[in-house]
């Protein structure tokens, strides 16, 4: 794929390293879940207690949204072929790596320049972040959603030729987590309307399809979330119940989210755990990533310009517009740092790429401004020299 898109050989080598790194984390994920527990094991061994089926159970008995869809995906490899849980993690982890590869290709092709933090270039090293790989390296909704969102946005960037891929990717995201599918198609519709690179005729067609899709998916999304409507009261009721569940005594790294003011809730979702919050080695490594997110967010105001938003690739616009409502929803309902790390893995990378692109665009604009000034001064010097030469000749 790197050769197909004309990437330098050094980036192709990084993709090989990333594949090995991701495979290692699938092994580590297996060890972690077997020792500390998690839903992933329940999906593969069909021990999800909330899924109760009666009568003759077949493969399609599990077909549906949410948990049942992951069981449906696991049924043949787990129940029919009898593959091990480790093999299941590698299979799902392979999907997660494909999502990482899509984003890697897009950044390599579409970003105007790089940026260094502590003399370390952001690209490609941001793709080695632990959380980016860990939560997408095993059986579960996280790997499917991460892969599906990345595939959808990769297809959206070249919507004329890859529209059918976007439809398939949206199907997987929606079936795994309906609310994420709803946010994704809505975000894509808004990004298309705002995109300067999209022709008016395509804007009308694509945004209409997105609007129809969002309206069509809304009833099943509300049913999956157990909401009667998308009113503020219904969302607050759901958030209160989630906070109550996650604040029980058996849940580790819990937070008293109900007492937090709105800005602190948002800060907690986006930038915690920090080093003072680290309760295990996974959260400790996450602290480095969150510190970088926090640092890059300080550059948004200085580097934000209408030109940068205009020139921004469509996939980042759609990813960022999807990220905003998801962050606003999750910041009110997730009061456990472990679950926050897991849930924000799906979309937090697009916030990072948004900040990265603003900085890269600013650097390129500043470089072009300096080069234009040099060319102007050079031409001015040549004109003055020519005039002086002419005056000397006349004398």
C-alpha positions as CSV (number, residue, x, y, z in Angstrom):
1,X,0.0,0.0,0.0
2,X,2.9,2.3,0.7
3,X,4.3,1.8,-2.8
4,X,0.9,2.2,-4.3
5,X,0.6,5.7,-2.8
6,X,4.1,6.6,-3.6
7,X,5.4,6.8,-0.1
8,X,9.2,6.9,0.6
9,X,10.8,3.6,1.5
10,X,11.5,4.9,5.1
11,X,7.7,5.1,5.7
12,X,7.2,1.6,4.2
13,X,9.7,0.4,6.8
14,X,7.8,2.1,9.6
15,X,4.6,0.3,8.5
16,X,6.5,-3.0,8.9
17,X,7.6,-1.9,12.3
18,X,4.1,-0.9,13.2
19,X,2.7,-4.2,12.1
20,X,5.2,-6.0,14.4
21,X,4.5,-3.6,17.2
22,X,0.7,-4.1,16.8
23,X,1.2,-7.9,16.8
24,X,3.2,-7.7,20.0
25,X,0.4,-5.7,21.6
26,X,-2.2,-8.3,20.5
27,X,-0.1,-10.8,22.6
28,X,0.2,-8.3,25.4
29,X,-3.5,-7.6,25.2
30,X,-4.2,-11.4,25.6
31,X,-2.0,-11.6,28.7
32,X,-3.6,-8.4,30.2
33,X,-7.2,-9.6,29.7
34,X,-6.5,-13.1,31.0
35,X,-4.9,-11.7,34.1
36,X,-7.0,-8.6,34.8
37,X,-10.3,-9.5,33.1
38,X,-12.4,-7.7,30.5
39,X,-15.3,-8.0,28.1
40,X,-13.0,-9.2,25.4
41,X,-12.8,-12.7,26.8
42,X,-16.6,-12.9,27.2
43,X,-17.1,-12.0,23.5
44,X,-14.8,-14.8,22.3
45,X,-16.0,-17.5,24.8
46,X,-19.7,-16.4,24.6
47,X,-19.9,-15.6,28.3
48,X,-21.6,-12.2,27.9
49,X,-24.3,-12.5,30.6
50,X,-26.4,-9.7,29.2
51,X,-27.1,-11.7,26.0
52,X,-29.8,-14.3,26.7
53,X,-31.0,-16.4,23.8
54,X,-33.5,-19.2,23.8
55,X,-34.5,-21.9,21.5
56,X,-32.3,-23.2,18.6
57,X,-29.2,-20.9,18.5
58,X,-27.6,-20.4,15.1
59,X,-25.0,-18.0,13.8
60,X,-27.7,-15.4,12.8
61,X,-29.3,-15.6,16.2
62,X,-26.6,-13.2,17.3
63,X,-27.0,-10.8,14.4
64,X,-27.9,-7.3,15.8
65,X,-26.5,-4.1,17.1
66,X,-23.9,-3.7,19.8
67,X,-22.8,-6.7,21.8
68,X,-24.6,-9.3,19.7
69,X,-22.9,-8.1,16.6
70,X,-19.5,-8.8,18.1
71,X,-20.7,-12.2,19.1
72,X,-21.9,-12.7,15.5
73,X,-18.5,-11.8,14.2
74,X,-16.9,-14.2,16.7
75,X,-19.3,-17.1,16.2
76,X,-17.6,-18.9,13.2
77,X,-13.9,-18.5,14.3
78,X,-14.7,-19.3,17.9
79,X,-17.6,-21.7,18.0
80,X,-17.3,-23.4,14.6
81,X,-13.6,-23.4,14.0
82,X,-12.6,-23.6,17.6
83,X,-9.8,-21.1,17.3
84,X,-8.1,-19.9,20.5
85,X,-8.7,-16.6,22.2
86,X,-5.1,-15.5,21.3
87,X,-5.9,-16.2,17.6
88,X,-9.1,-14.1,18.0
89,X,-7.1,-11.2,19.4
90,X,-4.7,-11.4,16.4
91,X,-7.6,-11.4,14.0
92,X,-9.3,-8.4,15.5
93,X,-5.9,-6.8,16.0
94,X,-5.3,-7.1,12.3
95,X,-8.4,-5.0,11.7
96,X,-7.1,-2.4,14.1
97,X,-3.8,-2.3,12.3
98,X,-5.5,-1.8,8.9
99,X,-7.2,1.3,10.5
100,X,-3.8,2.6,11.6
101,X,-2.4,2.0,8.2
102,X,-5.2,4.0,6.5
103,X,-4.5,7.0,8.8
104,X,-0.7,6.7,8.3
105,X,-1.1,6.8,4.5
106,X,-3.4,9.8,4.7
107,X,-1.0,11.8,6.9
108,X,2.0,10.9,4.8
109,X,0.3,12.0,1.6
110,X,-1.7,15.1,2.7
111,X,0.2,16.9,5.4
112,X,2.2,19.8,4.1
113,X,5.2,19.5,6.5
114,X,6.2,17.8,9.8
115,X,6.6,19.2,13.3
116,X,8.9,18.3,16.2
117,X,8.2,18.2,19.9
118,X,11.4,17.9,22.1
119,X,13.2,17.4,18.8
120,X,11.1,14.3,18.0
121,X,9.1,14.5,14.7
122,X,5.3,14.0,15.3
123,X,5.1,11.9,12.1
124,X,5.5,9.0,12.1
125,X,6.1,8.6,15.9
126,X,2.5,9.5,16.9
127,X,1.5,6.2,15.3
128,X,3.5,4.3,17.9
129,X,1.3,5.6,20.8
130,X,0.4,2.7,23.1
131,X,-3.3,3.5,23.4
132,X,-3.7,3.7,19.6
133,X,-2.6,0.1,19.4
134,X,-3.6,-1.5,22.7
135,X,-7.4,-0.9,22.6
136,X,-7.5,-1.9,18.9
137,X,-5.4,-5.0,19.3
138,X,-8.0,-7.5,20.6
139,X,-11.5,-8.9,20.4
140,X,-14.2,-6.3,21.0
141,X,-16.1,-3.3,19.8
142,X,-13.0,-1.0,20.1
143,X,-11.0,-2.7,17.3
144,X,-14.0,-2.9,14.9
145,X,-15.0,0.8,15.5
146,X,-11.5,2.1,15.2
147,X,-11.0,0.2,12.0
148,X,-14.4,1.2,10.6
149,X,-14.0,4.9,11.4
150,X,-10.5,5.0,9.8
151,X,-11.7,3.1,6.8
152,X,-14.8,5.4,6.4
153,X,-12.7,8.6,6.6
154,X,-10.0,7.1,4.2
155,X,-12.8,6.4,1.7
156,X,-14.4,9.8,2.3
157,X,-11.2,11.5,1.3
158,X,-11.6,10.0,-2.2
159,X,-15.4,9.8,-2.2
160,X,-15.9,9.6,-6.0
161,X,-14.1,6.2,-6.3
162,X,-14.4,4.8,-2.7
163,X,-18.0,5.7,-1.8
164,X,-19.0,2.0,-1.6
165,X,-16.1,1.4,0.8
166,X,-17.4,4.2,3.0
167,X,-20.9,2.5,3.0
168,X,-19.4,-0.9,4.1
169,X,-17.2,0.8,6.8
170,X,-20.3,2.7,8.2
171,X,-22.2,-0.6,8.4
172,X,-19.5,-2.1,10.7
173,X,-19.2,1.0,12.9
174,X,-23.0,1.4,13.3
175,X,-23.6,-2.3,14.0
176,X,-20.8,-2.3,16.7
177,X,-21.8,1.0,18.3
178,X,-24.9,2.6,16.8
179,X,-24.3,6.0,18.4
180,X,-20.8,6.1,16.8
181,X,-22.3,5.3,13.4
182,X,-24.8,8.1,13.9
183,X,-22.1,10.6,14.9
184,X,-19.9,9.5,12.0
185,X,-22.4,9.9,9.2
186,X,-23.6,13.2,10.6
187,X,-20.0,14.5,10.9
188,X,-19.3,13.4,7.4
189,X,-22.4,15.3,6.1
190,X,-21.3,18.5,7.9
191,X,-17.7,18.2,6.7
192,X,-18.9,17.8,3.1
193,X,-21.0,21.0,3.3
194,X,-18.0,22.9,4.8
195,X,-15.4,21.4,2.4
196,X,-14.1,23.8,-0.2
197,X,-12.7,20.9,-2.2
198,X,-16.1,19.4,-2.8
199,X,-18.0,20.6,-5.8
200,X,-21.5,22.1,-5.3
201,X,-23.3,19.2,-7.1
202,X,-21.4,16.6,-5.0
203,X,-22.1,18.6,-1.8
204,X,-25.9,18.5,-2.5
205,X,-25.9,14.8,-3.3
206,X,-23.5,13.6,-0.6
207,X,-24.9,15.8,2.2
208,X,-28.4,14.7,1.2
209,X,-27.4,11.0,1.4
210,X,-25.8,11.7,4.8
211,X,-28.9,13.5,6.1
212,X,-31.2,10.7,4.9
213,X,-28.9,8.1,6.5
214,X,-28.7,9.9,9.8
215,X,-32.6,10.2,10.0
216,X,-33.0,6.6,8.9
217,X,-30.6,5.3,11.6
218,X,-31.9,7.6,14.3
219,X,-34.7,5.3,15.6
220,X,-32.4,2.3,16.0
221,X,-29.7,4.5,17.6
222,X,-32.2,5.7,20.2
223,X,-33.4,2.1,20.8
224,X,-29.7,0.9,21.2
225,X,-29.1,3.8,23.7
226,X,-32.5,3.1,25.4
227,X,-33.6,6.7,24.8
228,X,-37.0,8.0,23.8
229,X,-35.6,11.0,22.0
230,X,-32.4,13.1,21.7
231,X,-33.6,15.8,24.1
232,X,-31.2,17.2,26.7
233,X,-33.3,15.7,29.5
234,X,-33.0,12.2,28.0
235,X,-29.3,12.6,27.5
236,X,-28.8,13.8,31.1
237,X,-30.8,10.9,32.4
238,X,-28.6,8.5,30.5
239,X,-25.5,10.3,31.7
240,X,-26.7,10.1,35.3
241,X,-27.3,6.4,35.1
242,X,-23.9,5.8,33.5
243,X,-22.1,7.8,36.2
244,X,-24.0,5.9,38.9
245,X,-22.9,2.5,37.4
246,X,-19.3,3.6,37.0
247,X,-19.0,5.1,40.5
248,X,-19.8,1.8,42.3
249,X,-17.2,0.6,44.7
250,X,-16.0,-2.3,42.6
251,X,-14.9,-0.1,39.7
252,X,-11.3,1.0,39.8
253,X,-9.9,4.4,39.0
254,X,-13.4,5.9,39.4
255,X,-14.1,9.7,39.5
256,X,-16.8,11.6,41.3
257,X,-17.9,13.1,37.9
258,X,-21.2,14.3,39.2
259,X,-19.5,17.0,41.3
260,X,-17.3,18.2,38.5
261,X,-18.0,21.5,36.7
262,X,-18.5,21.3,32.9
263,X,-14.9,22.5,31.9
264,X,-13.3,20.0,34.3
265,X,-15.4,17.1,32.8
266,X,-14.1,18.0,29.4
267,X,-10.6,18.3,30.6
268,X,-10.9,14.9,32.3
269,X,-12.1,13.2,29.2
270,X,-9.5,14.7,26.9
271,X,-6.4,14.9,28.9
272,X,-6.6,12.5,31.8
273,X,-5.0,10.3,33.2
274,X,-2.0,12.5,33.7
275,X,1.0,11.3,35.7
276,X,-0.7,12.0,39.1
277,X,-3.6,9.8,38.0
278,X,-1.6,6.8,36.8
279,X,-2.7,3.6,38.7
280,X,-1.0,1.0,36.5
281,X,1.6,0.9,33.7
282,X,-1.0,1.3,30.9
283,X,-2.3,4.6,32.4
284,X,1.3,5.7,33.1
285,X,2.2,5.4,29.4
286,X,-1.2,7.1,28.6
287,X,0.0,10.0,30.7
288,X,2.7,10.8,28.1
289,X,0.2,10.8,25.3
290,X,-2.3,13.0,27.2
291,X,0.5,15.4,28.0
292,X,1.2,15.7,24.3
293,X,-2.5,16.2,23.5
294,X,-2.6,19.0,26.1
295,X,0.6,20.6,24.8
296,X,-0.6,20.6,21.2
297,X,-4.0,22.0,22.2
298,X,-2.3,25.2,23.3
299,X,-1.4,25.8,19.6
300,X,-4.9,25.7,18.3
301,X,-5.6,29.4,18.9
302,X,-2.3,30.6,17.5
303,X,-2.4,28.5,14.4
304,X,-6.1,28.6,13.6
305,X,-7.0,30.5,10.4
306,X,-9.8,30.3,7.9
307,X,-7.3,29.3,5.3
308,X,-6.1,26.4,7.4
309,X,-9.6,25.1,7.9
310,X,-10.3,25.6,4.2
311,X,-7.2,23.6,3.1
312,X,-7.6,20.9,5.7
313,X,-8.1,17.4,4.2
314,X,-11.7,16.3,4.3
315,X,-10.9,13.3,6.5
316,X,-9.7,15.5,9.3
317,X,-12.7,17.8,9.1
318,X,-15.1,14.8,9.2
319,X,-13.1,13.2,12.0
320,X,-12.9,16.4,14.1
321,X,-16.7,17.1,13.6
322,X,-17.4,13.5,14.7
323,X,-15.0,13.9,17.7
324,X,-16.8,17.0,19.1
325,X,-20.3,15.5,19.9
326,X,-18.8,12.2,21.0
327,X,-16.5,14.0,23.4
328,X,-19.4,16.1,24.7
329,X,-21.5,13.0,25.2
330,X,-18.8,10.8,26.8
331,X,-17.5,13.5,29.1
332,X,-20.8,13.4,30.9
333,X,-21.2,9.7,31.1
334,X,-17.7,8.2,31.7
335,X,-16.4,8.5,35.2
336,X,-13.7,5.8,35.1
337,X,-10.2,6.6,33.7
338,X,-9.8,3.1,32.3
339,X,-13.0,3.3,30.3
340,X,-12.2,6.9,29.2
341,X,-8.9,5.7,27.7
342,X,-10.7,2.9,25.9
343,X,-13.6,4.9,24.6
344,X,-11.7,8.0,23.4
345,X,-9.3,5.8,21.5
346,X,-11.8,5.7,18.6
347,X,-11.7,9.4,17.9
348,X,-8.9,11.1,19.9
349,X,-6.4,10.6,17.1
350,X,-8.4,13.0,14.9
351,X,-8.1,15.7,17.5
352,X,-4.3,15.1,17.5
353,X,-4.2,15.2,13.7
354,X,-6.3,18.4,13.8
355,X,-3.8,20.2,16.0
356,X,-0.9,18.7,14.0
357,X,-2.3,19.9,10.7
358,X,-2.9,23.5,12.0
359,X,0.7,23.7,13.1
360,X,2.0,22.1,9.8
361,X,-0.1,24.5,7.8
362,X,1.1,27.5,9.8
363,X,4.7,26.4,9.3
364,X,4.2,26.0,5.5
365,X,2.5,29.4,5.2
366,X,5.2,31.1,7.2
367,X,7.9,29.4,5.0
368,X,6.2,30.5,1.8
369,X,5.8,34.0,3.2
370,X,9.6,34.1,3.9
371,X,10.4,32.7,0.5
372,X,8.1,35.2,-1.3
373,X,9.8,38.0,0.7
374,X,13.2,36.8,-0.4
375,X,12.2,36.6,-4.0
376,X,10.7,40.1,-3.8
377,X,13.9,41.5,-2.2
378,X,16.0,39.7,-4.8
379,X,14.0,41.1,-7.7
380,X,14.2,44.6,-6.1
381,X,17.9,44.3,-5.8
382,X,18.2,43.2,-9.5
383,X,16.1,46.2,-10.6
384,X,18.3,48.6,-8.6
385,X,21.5,47.0,-9.9
386,X,20.2,47.2,-13.4
387,X,19.4,50.9,-13.0
388,X,22.8,51.6,-11.4
389,X,24.4,49.8,-14.3
390,X,22.4,51.8,-16.8
391,X,23.4,55.1,-15.1
392,X,27.0,54.2,-15.1
393,X,26.9,53.3,-18.8
394,X,25.3,56.7,-19.6
395,X,27.9,58.5,-17.6
